[in-house]
Amino acid sequence: MLKKLVVLGVIGVCAVSAVKEMKVGSYIRSEFNCLREQAESKIPPEREIARLRNEIKLLDKDIMTVVTQLAKERVEVAQLREKSDDLRAKQSRDKELLQARATSIKNATEQVTFGDRTLSTAEAKVELEDGVRRFTTNQKSLEAIDGAVSSREKVKLTLEKQLDAMKNQKAELAAAVDALEAELTALKLQQMENKYQTDETRLAKIKEDIRALKTKFAIDREKLALMPSALESAPTKAASAKSVDDIMAPLVKPAATKPEPKMPTAE
């Protein structure tokens, strides 16, 4: 029982350690991503445009790789075609020769003449059979070469299309970066003309300093306007010569007067 408890304790400790390591690793990755995003956000647009131009220049290396492959394919395809043409011409000559020898053997009785040689019919048949065998083997080689030429032509066509696509995309990317640079230049001009700038150029800082000085001057003027009322004592008023009743007279309602009796009128 005690052994089981020890084993379970060890497993628990390992599990907790694994969870902590996972949390620490996740935290480190999160912090790294945050720092990377902050660093990327502080990269000036000019630097980013320069980096993009350099990346476009590096495309030349990829283009040259395709050019090398395409040049190799063109040369090797041309060589295969030449080999195929030579073998096809040889096959045509050999076929005519074999057909002529076959005819000579058919027409002969005991001996056959092959050029400047005279052979018996049996010997002529053996030589004819060897010639047909070589022709058949060469014909298979010719078919294999033609198949290779067809396959290599497809590869060459693919490389040509790839080269054209890469050149066109490079031109499009370069034009896009040029447009970005023109947009950045226009934005800089707009920021220079605007009294509220959002960039970090020297001109923007000067304008911000001017605004800060104007604010300081306005605060100083306002302080000067407040100084007299803040520091000078209020003027002392002269003692009043009125009595208390005279001072309170406006608050006392005047007594109501009785109406005078009406005199009788003579009729």
VOGU-393264 format. One record per residue: x, y, z of N, C-alpha, C, O, CB in turn; residue in three letters. Coordinates in steps of 0.05 Angstrom, whole numbers, plus 32768, in hexadecimal, padded with zeros to 4 digits. Glycine has a CB too. Example, Ala and Ser with C-alpha at 12.3 -4.5 7.8 and 13.67 -1.06 7.14 Angstrom:
// residues 2
81087F8E809C80F67FA6809C81087FBE809C811D7FBE80A980E27FA780B5ALA
81017FD3808E81117FEB808F81028001809D810C801780A1811A7FF48072SER
// end
This chain:
// residues 267
80117FE88000800080008000801180198000800C802C7FF17FED80008019MET
802680198011803880308012804680347FF8804B804B7FEF804C802D8029LEU
804E801E7FEC805B801F7FD28049802C7FBD8052803C7FAD806480037FC8LYS
803080257FBD801D80307FAA801A804E7FAF8019805D7F9B800180237FACLYS
801980577FC7801780737FCD802F80837FC4802D80997FB9801380777FEBLEU
804780767FC7805F80847FBE805F80877FA08066809C7F95807880747FC7VAL
805680727F92805580737F75804180887F6C804780977F59804D80577F69VAL
802A80897F788016809D7F71802180B97F77801B80CB7F677FFC80987F80LEU
802F80BC7F8C803B80D67F92804F80DF7F7D804F80F67F75804880D67FADGLY
806080CC7F75807380D37F60806580DB7F46806D80EE7F39808680BB7F5BVAL
805180CC7F3F804280D27F26803580ED7F28803580FD7F15802C80BD7F21ILE
802A80F47F40801E810E7F44803281247F41802C81397F34801181107F5FGLY
804981217F4D805E81357F4B806781397F2E806A81507F258077812E7F5CVAL
806A81237F20807281257F03805D81337EF3806381437EE2807781097EF8CYS
8043812D7EF9802D813A7EEB802D81587EEF802A81687EDD8013812E7EF2ALA
803081607F098030817C7F108048818A7F02804581A07EF8803281807F2EVAL
805F817D7F03807681897EF68072818C7ED8807A81A17ECC808F81787EFASER
806581787ECB8060817A7EAF804D81917EA9805181A07E95805481607EA4ALA
803881947EBA802581AA7EB5803381C57EB8802E81D77EA9800E81A87EC9VAL
804481C77ECD805381E07ED1806581E77EB9806781FD7EB0806381DF7EEBLYS
807381D27EAF808481D67E98807481DF7E80807D81F07E70809481BC7E92GLU
805D81D27E7C804B81DA7E66804381F77E69804382067E55803381C87E64MET
803C82007E818033821B7E85804B822F7E81804782447E748028821F7EA1LYS
806282277E8B807A82387E878081823A7E6A808682507E608092822D7E97VAL
808082247E5B808682247E3F807282357E2F807982457E1D808682087E33GLY
805882337E37804382437E2A804782617E30804482717E1E8028823A7E33SER
804F82677E48805482837E50806B828E7E40806A82A57E36805982867E6ETYR
8081827E7E3E809882887E2F8092828D7E12809A82A17E0680AF82737E32ILE
8083827A7E06807B827E7DEA806982967DE7806C82A57DD3806C82657DE0ARG
8057829B7DFA804682B27DF8805682CC7DFA805182DF7DEB803082B17E0ESER
806982CD7E0D807982E47E10808B82E97DF7808E83007DEF808B82E17E29GLU
809582D37DEC80A682D67DD4809682E17DBD809F82F37DAF80B282BA7DCDPHE
807D82D77DB9806C82E17DA4806682FE7DA88065830E7D95805382D17DA2ASN
806183067DC1805A83227DC7807283347DC1806F83497DB5805283257DE5CYS
808A832C7DC980A2833B7DC480A7833E7DA680AF83537D9C80BA832F7DD2LEU
80A383287D9880A783287D7B8094833C7D6D809C834B7D5C80A4830C7D6FARG
807A833B7D768066834D7D6A806D836A7D70806B837C7D5F804A83477D74GLU
8077836F7D89807E838B7D90809683947D7F809783AB7D768085838D7DAEGLN
80AA83827D7C80C183897D6C80BA838F7D4F80C483A17D4280D683737D6DALA
80A8837E7D44809F83827D28808F839C7D24809183A97D10808F836A7D1FGLU
808083A37D39806F83BB7D37808083D47D37807783E97D2E805B83BC7D4ESER
809983D37D4280AA83EA7D4480BD83EC7D2C80CD83FF7D2B80BA83E97D5DLYS
80BB83DA7D1980CD83DB7D0180C383F27CEF80AB83F27CE880CD83C07CF1ILE
80D484057CE880CB841B7CD680C384107CBB80CD83FC7CB280E2842F7CD3PRO
80AF841E7CAE80A684157C9480BC84157C7F80BD84037C6E808F84277C8APRO
80CF84287C8280E584287C6E80F6840F7C7080FF84047C5C80F784417C73GLU
80FB84067C89810A83EE7C8D80FC83D57C81810883C47C75811183E97CAAARG
80E283D57C8580D283BE7C7B80D283BE7C5D80D483A97C5180B583C07C86GLU
80CF83D57C5080D083D77C3380EB83CE7C2980ED83BF7C1580CA83F37C29ILE
810183D67C36811C83CE7C2E811F83AF7C31812B83A37C20813183DC7C40ALA
811383A47C46811483877C4A810683797C33810F83647C298109837F7C65ARG
80EE83837C2C80DF83777C1680EE83787BFC80EE83657BEC80C483847C14LEU
80FB838E7BF7810B83917BDE8122837C7BDE812883707BC9811783AE7BDBARG
812E83787BF5814483657BF7813983487BF2814683387BE5815283667C12ASN
812183437BFD811583297BF8810F83247BDB8113830E7BD080FC83267C09GLU
810783397BCD810183377BB0811B83327BA1811B83237B8E80F383517BA6ILE
8131833F7BAA814A83397B9D8153831C7BA0815F83107B8E8160834C7BA8LYS
814D83117BB8815482F57BBD814482E27BAB814D82CB7BA7814F82EE7BDALEU
812E82EC7B9F812082DB7B8C813082D47B74812C82C07B66810682E87B84LEU
814482E67B6E815682E17B57816482C67B5A816A82B87B46816A82F77B53ASP
816B82BF7B73817982A67B788166828F7B71816F827B7B64818182A47B95LYS
814D82907B78813A827C7B718136827A7B53813382657B47811F82807B7FASP
813582927B47813182937B2A814982867B1C814582777B08812D82B07B20ILE
8161828C7B25817982807B19817982627B1C818482537B0B8192828C7B25MET
816F82587B33816D823B7B36815B822E7B218162821A7B15816282347B52THR
8144823B7B1B813382317B06814082347AEB813D82237ADA811882407B07VAL
814E824A7AE7815C824E7ACD817182387AC88173822E7AB2816A826A7ACCVAL
818082317ADD8193821B7ADB818682017AD4818F81F27AC281A482197AF5THR
817081FB7AE2816281E27ADC815781E27AC0815881CD7AB2814B81DE7AF0GLN
814C81F97AB7814081FA7A9C815681F87A87815281EA7A73813182157A99LEU
816D82047A8B818282027A78818C81E57A76819181DB7A60819A82147A80ALA
818E81D77A8C819681BB7A8C818281AA7A7D818981997A6D819981B17AA9LYS
816881AF7A82815381A07A74815481A57A56815181927A47813881A77A7FGLU
815881BD7A4E815881C37A32817081B57A24816C81AA7A0E815A81E27A2DARG
818781B67A30819F81AA7A24819B818B7A2381A0817F7A0E81B881B07A34VAL
8192817F7A38818F81627A39817981597A26817B81447A1A818A81597A55GLU
816381687A24814E81617A128158816379F58152815279E4813581737A16VAL
8167817879EF8173817A79D48185816379CE8185815879B88182819579D1ALA
8195815A79E281A7814379DE8197812A79DA819E811979C881BA814079F5GLN
8182812679E98171810E79E68164810E79CA816180F979BE815C810D79FCLEU
815B812579C2814E812779A7816281207991815C8112797E8143814379A2ARG
817B812A7994818F81247980819581067980819880FA796B81A981347986GLU
819880FA7998819C80DD799A818580CE798E818980BA798081A180D579B7LYS
816D80D77993815580CA7988815580CC7969814F80B8795C813C80D67993SER
815B80E3795F815B80E77942817180D57935816C80C9792081608104793BASP
818880D37941819E80C37936819680A5793681998097792281B880C77945ASP
818A809C794D81828080794F816B807A793C816A80647931817B8079796BLEU
8159808D7939814280897927814C8086790A8142807678FB812D80A07929ARG
815F80977902816A809578E78179807B78E38177806E78CE817E80AD78E2ALA
8188807278F88196805878F68182804178F48187802F78E581A88054790FLYS
816D804279038158802D7902814C802C78E68146801678DC814380327917GLN
8148804378DB813C804378C0814F803678AC81468027789B8136806078B7SER
8169803C78AE817D8030789C817F801178A181808001788F8198803D789FARG
8180800A78BB81827FEE78C1816A7FDE78B8816C7FC778AF81867FEA78E0ASP
81527FEA78BB813A7FDD78B2813A7FD7789481337FC2788B81217FED78BALYS
81437FEB788581457FE7786881597FD1786181547FC1784F814D8002785AGLU
81707FD1787081847FBD786B817A7FA17872817E7F8E7863819D7FC3787BLEU
816C7F9E788881627F847890814C7F7A787D814B7F63787681567F8678ACLEU
813B7F8D787381277F85786081347F7C7845812B7F68783981147F9C785AGLN
814A7F8A783D81587F82782581657F67782881637F567816816D7F97781DALA
81717F62783F817E7F48784481697F327846816D7F1B783C818E7F48785EARG
81527F377852813D7F23785381347F1C7837812F7F05783181257F2D7863ALA
81327F307825812A7F2B780A813F7F1A77FB81397F0877EC81257F4577FBTHR
81587F217801816E7F1277F4816E7EF577FD81727EE377ED818A7F1F77FASER
81697EF0781681687ED5782181517EC5781481547EAE780E81667ED5783FILE
813A7ED2781181237EC5780581287EBD77E881207EA877DF810A7ED77807LYS
81367ECE77DA813B7EC977BD81537EB777B981567EAC77A381407EE477AFASN
81647EB377CD817C7EA277C981767E8577CB81617E7D77D781927EAA77DEALA
81877E7477C081847E5777C281987E4B77D581917E3D77E881887E4A77A6THR
81B17E5177D181C67E4677E381D77E5C77F081DE7E5A780781D87E3377D4GLU
81DD7E7177E181EF7E8677EC81E17EA177E981D07EA677D8820A7E8677DCGLN
81E97EB377FC81DE7ECE77FC81F57EE277FD82097EDD780B81CA7ED27815VAL
81F27EF877EF82077F0D77EF81FE7F2577FF81E97F3177F9820E7F1677D2THR
820D7F2B781582077F427825821E7F56782082337F54782D82057F3B7844PHE
821A7F69780E82307F7C780782457F6E77F882417F6477E2823B7F897820GLY
825E7F6D780482747F6077F782797F457803828E7F3877FE828D7F7177FAASP
82667F3B781382697F21782082557F0D7814823E7F14780D82667F22783EARG
825D7EF57813824C7EDF780982497ECB781F825C7EC0782982587ED277EFTHR
82307EC6782782297EB5783D82167E9F783482087EA27820821D7EC47855LEU
82177E89784282037E74783D81E87E7E784781E67E917857820B7E59784ASER
81D47E71783E81B87E79784681B57E77786481A97E88787181A37E687838THR
81C07E61787081BE7E5E788D81CC7E74789C81C27E7F78AF81C97E427896ALA
81E57E7A789381F47E8F78A081E67EAA789D81E67EBB78AF82107E917894GLU
81DA7EAF788581CC7EC8788081B47ECB789381AE7EE1789C81C37EC97863ALA
81A67EB47898818F7EB578AA81987EBC78C6818B7ECC78D481807E9B78A9LYS
81AE7EAF78CF81B87EB578EA81BF7ED278ED81B87EDF790181D07EA378F1VAL
81CD7EDD78D981D57EF978DA81BC7F0C78D881BB7F2078E681E87F0078C3GLU
81A97F0378C881907F1378C681827F1378E181777F2878E9817E7F0878B0LEU
81817EFC78EE81737EFA790881817F0C791D81747F19792D81727EDD7912GLU
819C7F0C791D81AB7F1E792F81A67F3B792981A37F4B793B81C97F18792DASP
81A47F427910819E7F5D790881827F667911817F7F7D791B81A07F6178EAGLY
816E7F54790E81537F5A791781527F5E793581447F6F7940813F7F44790EVAL
81627F4C794481637F4F7961816E7F6A796A81647F77797C81737F37796DARG
81847F72795D81907F8C7963817D7FA2795C817B7FB6796B81AB7F907954ARG
816F7FA07946815B7FB4793E81457FB77953813D7FCD795A814F7FAE7923PHE
813B7FA0795D81267FA07971812F7FAE798A81217FBD7997811C7F847976THR
81487FA6799381537FB379AB81577FD179A881507FE179BA816E7FA679B2THR
81617FD9799181647FF6798B814A8004798A8147801B799181747FFA7971ASN
81357FF67980811B8003797E81108008799A8103801D799E81087FF0796EGLN
81147FF579AD810B7FFA79C8811A801179D5810F802279E3810F7FE179D9LYS
8134801379CE8144802A79D98139804479CD8137805879DB8162802779D2SER
8132804479B38127805C79A7810D806479B48109807C79B8812380577989LEU
80FC805179BA80E3805779C780E7806279E380D9807479EB80D1803E79C8GLU
80FB805779F1810180617A0C810C807E7A0B8105808E7A1B8116804F7A1AALA
811D808379F78127809E79F4811180B279ED811080C879F7813D809F79DEILE
80FF80A979DB80E880BB79D480D680C079ED80CC80D679F080D780AE79BEASP
80D380AB79FD80C380B07A1680D180C37A2980C480D47A3580BF80957A24GLY
80EC80C07A2B80FB80D37A3C80F980EF7A3280F781027A41811880CA7A3EALA
80FB80F27A1780F8810D7A0B80DD81197A1280DB81317A1880FD810C79EDVAL
80C881097A1080AD81137A1680AB811C7A33809F81317A39809880FD7A0FSER
80B6810B7A4580B481127A6280C5812B7A6880BC813D7A7780BE80FB7A73SER
80DD812C7A5C80EE81437A6180E3815D7A5580E881727A5F810A813E7A57ARG
80D5815A7A3F80C781727A3380B2817D7A4680AF81957A4880BA816A7A18GLU
80A4816B7A54809081757A68809E81837A7F809481987A88807F815D7A72LYS
80B481787A8880C381857A9D80CD81A07A9480CC81B37AA380DB81737AA6VAL
80D881A17A7C80E281BA7A7180CB81CF7A6F80CF81E67A7680EF81B67A55LYS
80B481C67A66809D81D97A63809581E37A7F808E81FA7A82808581CB7A55LEU
809581D17A93808E81D97AAE80A181EE7AB9809982017AC6808D81C17AC1THR
80BB81E97AB480D081FC7ABD80CD82177AAF80D1822C7ABC80EB81F07AB9LEU
80C682177A9680C382307A8780AB82407A9380AD82587A9680BE822A7A69GLU
809582327A99807E823F7AA5808582497AC1807D825F7AC88066822C7AA6LYS
809482397AD0809C82427AEA80AE825B7AE980AB826D7AFA80AB822B7AF9GLN
80C0825B7AD680D282727AD380C2828B7ACC80C682A17AD780E7826D7ABDLEU
80AF82897AB9809E82A07AB2808E82A97ACA808B82C17ACE808C82987A9BASP
808382967AD98072829E7AF0808382AC7B05807A82C07B11806582857AFDALA
809B82A27B0A80AD82AF7B1E80B582CB7B1580B582DE7B2680C6829E7B23MET
80BB82CF7AFC80C282E97AF280AB82FC7AF480AE83137AFC80CC82E87AD5LYS
809382F37AED807B83047AEE8075830B7B0B806F83227B11806382F67AE1ASN
807782F87B1D807182FD7B39808683107B45807F83217B56807082E37B49GLN
809F830D7B3D80B383207B4780AD833C7B3E80AF834F7B4E80CF83177B3DLYS
80A5833F7B25809E835A7B1B808683657B2A8085837D7B31809883597AFDALA
807283547B2F805A835D7B3E806183657B5B805783797B65804583477B3EGLU
807283557B68807A835C7B83808A83767B84808783867B96808A83457B8FLEU
809C83797B7180AC83927B70809983AA7B6C809E83BF7B7880C183907B5AALA
808583A77B5B807283BD7B56806283C37B70805D83DA7B76805F83B67B3FALA
805B83AD7B7E804C83B17B97805D83C07BAC805283D17BBA804383967BA2ALA
807683B97BAE808883C77BC1808C83E47BB8808C83F67BC980A383B97BC3VAL
808E83E97B9E809084057B94807784157B9C8079842C7BA4809484057B76ASP
806084087B9A804784157BA18047841B7BBF803E84317BC8802F84047B9AALA
805084097BD08052840D7BEC806584257BF3805E84357C04805C83F47BFBLEU
807B84267BE5808E843C7BEA808284577BE28086846B7BF080A884377BDBGLU
807384577BCC806684707BC3805184787BD7804D84907BDD805A846C7BA7ALA
804284647BE2802D846A7BF6803A84757C10802F84877C1C801D84517BFCGLU
8051846A7C17805F84737C2F806984907C2B806784A07C3E807784617C36LEU
807384967C14807C84B17C0E806584C57C10806884DB7C1B808A84B27BF2THR
804E84BD7C04803784CF7C06802E84D27C22802584E87C2A802084C47BF5ALA
802F84BD7C32802684BF7C4E803984D17C5E803084E17C6F802684A37C5BLEU
805384D07C58806684E27C66806084FF7C5F806185107C70808384DA7C5DLYS
805B85047C458054851F7C3D803B85297C4B803A85407C54805185217C1FLEU
802785187C4D800E851F7C5A801385257C78800885377C837FF985097C57GLN
802585157C84802B85197CA0803A85347CA4803685417CB8803B85027CABGLN
804C853A7C91805A85547C938047856B7C91804B85807C9F806F85557C7EMET
803385697C808020857F7C7B800C85817C927FFF85967C958012857C7C61GLU
8008856B7CA07FF4856B7CB6800185747CD08018856B7CD67FE7854F7CB9ASN
7FF385847CDF7FFF858E7CF87FFF85787D0E800E857A7D217FF085A67D03LYS
7FEF85637D0A7FF0854C7D1C7FFD85357D0D7FF085277CFD7FD385457D26TYR
801585307D148024851A7D07802485027D18802485037D31804185237D01GLN
802584EA7D0B802484D17D1A803E84C17D16804184AB7D21800D84C07D10THR
805184CC7D08806B84BE7D04807E84C87D19807884D87D2A807684C27CE8ASP
809784BE7D1880AB84C57D2C80C384D37D1F80DA84D07D2780B584AC7D3AGLU
80BD84E37D0B80D284F27CFD80DA850B7D0D80CC85137D2080CA84FA7CE1THR
80F185177D0680FA852F7D1480E585457D1180E085557D23811585387D09ARG
80D985477CF980C5855C7CF480AE85597D0780A4856D7D1180BC855B7CD6LEU
80A485407D0B808E853C7D1D809585447D39808585507D478085851F7D1CALA
80AD853E7D4280B585457D5D80B785637D6180B0856E7D7680D085387D64LYS
80C185717D4C80C2858E7D4D80A6859A7D5080A285AC7D6180D0859A7D34ILE
809485907D408078859A7D42806C85947D5E805E85A57D698067858D7D2CLYS
8072857D7D69806885767D83807485897D98806685917DAB806E85597D8AGLU
808E858F7D96809B85A17DA9808F85BD7DA7808B85CB7DBB80B985A37DA3ASP
808885C67D8E807C85E17D8B806185E17D98805A85F57DA6807985E77D6DILE
805185CC7D95803785CB7DA2803A85CB7DC0802A85D87DCE802785B27D99ARG
804E85BD7DCA805385BD7DE7805A85D87DF2805185E07E07806985A87DEFALA
806B85E77DE3807386027DEB805B86157DEB805786257DFD8089860D7DD9LEU
804A86137DD6803286247DD58020861E7DED801586317DF88023861F7DBALYS
801D86057DF4800D85FE7E0B8019860A7E24800A86157E35800A85E07E0ETHR
803386097E27804186157E3F803D86337E408038863E7E55805F860E7E3ELYS
803F86407E29803B865D7E28801F86647E30801A86787E3F804186697E0CPHE
800B86557E277FEF865A7E2E7FEB86577E4C7FDC86677E587FDC86487E1EALA
7FF786427E587FF5863E7E74800186557E847FF6865E7E98800286237E7DILE
8019865F7E7B802686757E888015868E7E878013869D7E9B8042867A7E7CASP
800986937E707FF886AB7E6D7FE086A97E807FD886BD7E8D7FEE86AF7E50ARG
7FD486917E827FBD868D7E947FC586917EB17FB6869C7EC17FB186717E90GLU
7FDE86897EB87FE7868D7ED47FEA86AA7EDA7FE386B47EEF8002867E7ED8LYS
7FF586BA7EC77FF886D67ECA7FDD86E47ECF7FDB86F67EDF800686E37EB3LEU
7FC986DA7EC07FAE86E67EC37FA286DF7EDF7F9386EF7EE97F9B86DC7EADALA
7FAA86C97EEA7F9F86C17F047FAE86CD7F1B7FA486CD7F327F9F86A37F06LEU
7FC786D67F187FD886E07F2D7FCB86F67F3D7FCB86F57F567FF286E87F22MET
7FC0870C7F317FB687227F427FA087197F557FA087217F6C7FAB87387F2FPRO
7F8D87097F4B7F7787017F5D7F8086ED7F717F7386EA7F867F6086F57F4DSER
7F9686DF7F6C7F9F86CA7F7E7FB186D57F947FB086CB7FAB7FAE86B47F70ALA
7FC186EA7F8E7FD586F37FA17FCD870E7FAF7FD387117FC67FEF86F77F94LEU
7FBF87207FA17FB8873B7FAD7FA087387FC07F8D87297FBA7FB2874F7F97GLU
7FA187467FD77F8B87457FEA7F7487567FE07F7887697FD17F94874F8006SER
7F5C874F7FE97F44875D7FE07F4387797FED7F4B877B80047F2A874D7FE7ALA
7F3A878E7FE07F3987A97FEB7F2587AA80037F10879E80037F3087BD7FD6PRO
7F2E87BA80187F1D87BD80317F0787D1802C7F0C87E780227F2F87C68049THR
7EEE87C980337ED887DB802E7ED487EE80457EDA87E7805C7EBE87CA8029LYS
7ECB880680407EC7881B80557EAF881380677E9D8806805E7EC288368048ALA
7EB1881C80807E9C881580937E828824808B7E83883B80827EA4881D80B0ALA
7E6C8816808E7E52882180877E488835809C7E4B882F80B47E3E880B8081SER
7E3C884B80957E31885F80A87E14885980AD7E08886880BD7E35887B809DALA
7E08884580A07DEC884080A47DE8883080BE7DF9882280C87DE1882F808CLYS
7DCF883480C97DC8882580E17DBF880980D87DBB880380C17DB1883380F1SER
7DBC87F880EC7DB387DD80E67D9787DE80DA7D9187CF80C77DB387CB80FFVAL
7D8687F080E57D6A87F180DA7D6A87FA80BD7D5B87F080AC7D59880480EAASP
7D7D880D80B77D7E8816809B7D88880080897D7F87FC80727D90882F8098ASP
7D9B87F080937DA687DA80827D9187C5807E7D8F87B980687DBE87CE808FILE
7D8087BF80927D6C87AA80907D5287B480847D3F87A580807D66879E80ABMET
7D5187CF807E7D3887DA80747D2D87CC805B7D1587C880597D3B87F8806FALA
7D3F87C580487D3487B780307D26879D80367D17879380267D4B87B2801CPRO
7D2D8791804E7D20877780547D06877A80637CF7876780657D3387668064LEU
7D018793806D7CE88797807C7CD387A180697CD787B5805A7CED87AB8094VAL
7CBB8794806A7CA5879D80587C9987B680637C9487B8807B7C9087868055LYS
7C9387C980527C8687E1805C7C6A87DC80667C5C87CB805C7C8587F68046PRO
7C6287EA807C7C4787E680887C3287ED80757C34880180657C4487F680A2ALA
7C1D87DE80757C0687E380637BF787FC806C7BF187FE80847BF387CA8060ALA
7BF1880E805A7BE2882780617BC4882280607BBA8814804E7BEA883E804ETHR
7BB5882E80747B98882B80747B8B883D80607B958853805B7B8D88318090LYS
7B77883380537B698844803F7B5A885A804C7B4D885680617B568833802DPRO
7B5B887180417B4C8888804C7B2E888580487B26887A80337B5688A38040GLU
7B1E888E805D7B00888B80597AF7889C80437B0188B2803E7AF188928074PRO
7AE3889280357AD788A1801E7AC388B580297AB388B0803A7ACA888E800ALYS
7AC588CC801D7AB288E280257A9888DE80157A9988D67FFE7ABD88FF8020MET
7A8088E280247A6788E080157A6588F57FFF7A6D890C80037A4F88E18027PRO
7A5A88ED7FEA7A5889007FD37A3B890A7FD27A2888FC7FD87A5F88F27FB9THR
7A3889237FCB7A1E892F7FC97A1189257FB07A1C89237F9A7A1F894E7FC9ALA
79F7891F7FB479E889167F9D79DB892D7F8F79CD89297F7B79D489007FA5GLU
// end
